[in-house]
């Protein structure tokens, strides 16, 4: 364990990575994974709906 009064100074790539991460965290929404998951679920439901409707159409007119 590090002493309490010992301050860490990162340099080089670690500092650049930390600053980039902190900068992106301020811009991106906090629920990014939730919104990506929700979007994928909606797209999946849309694709399933399209496939079901496609099955009801004549064989010559099917898209997929």
QUIGIZI-V210347 format. One record per backbone hydrogen bond with DSSP energy under -1.0 kcal/mol. NH is the residue of the N-H (numbers start at 0). CO is the residue of the C=O. If there is no record, write none. Layout:
BEGIN
NH:CO
NH:CO
END
This chain:
BEGIN
5:2
13:10
15:11
16:12
17:13
18:14
19:15
20:16
21:17
22:18
23:19
24:20
25:21
27:23
34:30
35:31
36:32
37:33
38:34
39:35
40:36
41:37
42:38
43:39
44:40
45:41
46:42
47:43
48:44
49:45
50:46
51:47
52:48
53:49
54:50
END
